[in-house]
Amino acid sequence: MKSLIRTLAVGVIAASSYVGQAYADTTVVSPLYESLPRTHAHNDYEHEYPLFDALHNGFISVEADIWLYGTQLRVAHDPVTEPTTLPTIEDLYLTPLQNLASQVNNGGIYANGTPLLLLVDIKSEGVSTYERLHNVLTRYAVDNPGLFTTYTKNVSGGYDTQKGAVNVIISGNRPRDYMLSQDLRYAAYDGRADDIGKDIAPEFIPLISGNWNTFFNGDLAWDGLGTIPDDTKAALDNIVAQVHSENKILRFWNLPIDAPSVWGPLYDANVELINTDNLSGLSTYIQSRQTQAVPEPSLSIALLGVLGTSLLLKRRRQSESLINPQS
């Protein structure tokens, strides 16, 4: 399946329409019909096919680090001396997502209508980088109504939310005061541990992200091997309950290990976004959990797709139709 998909181009996303010349001959991989819950592609841009490897594996969330060079928002983990060697966020994410949203035309990115969370991690100076990103998002939003979730300040000082196919959330160097001053945003704010319990509206902070070691250290520390200690599990359940009580979702980075021994406790605790660099591994693991039982509905900001044990059958039918398109 994987080798087959790698040979397929998505017709609506002709390479010349969404990437710079350096990427014009890149073959992209097709997204699944359905998404898989709990899936977050950490440093997504480091995979062979950014965005599309994640979509092919059913991921509902991807992460892109950006730097501001002049007027260009370049995607990379570290700064470089020659930024023109780096792709822009438009090249790797915004234009292909625009095309996918237009193709499915159902309020989402997947064919079954599931939206995507795009976590944008600002690495350069916060205000200037965010200002430029806001301008770029505005341009796309004007040309493509409904592409991004929008947040409009109302007379009471809160925000009215209009859900879109892509939920942009700002991480890294987040210009909190600047974002709070905006009357119209195309992005939300990625919260931290000290934002829990502060009664901050989910229309501003829909997601709490944190370093695993910030929450689980000392007597709660765990190396990720074997079974999670009872005290650590209890602390995890307590954090999840606090975040959910505020109608927010949760993500940990810097997990002890990127493997099922850690994914399992996160899944059992109803953590919405499981951070991984192993896309196919987490995808396979989530599929196996989905076939065991139909999960309870979890909190979302229009991120989670249709669940159920029919997923594998639908994937198989999709694969067969790709191999035998006339059948």
Helices and strands as residue ranges (DSSP letters): H 2-5, H 15-18, G 21-23, E 39-41, G 44-46, H 52-56, E 61-69, E 72-75, G 83-85, H 89-89, I 90-94, H 95-104, E 116-122, H 126-143, E 150-153, E 159-162, E 166-172, H 176-181, E 184-185, E 188-191, G 193-195, E 207-211, H 212-215, G 218-220, H 230-245, E 249-253, H 260-268, E 273-276, H 279-292, H 311-323
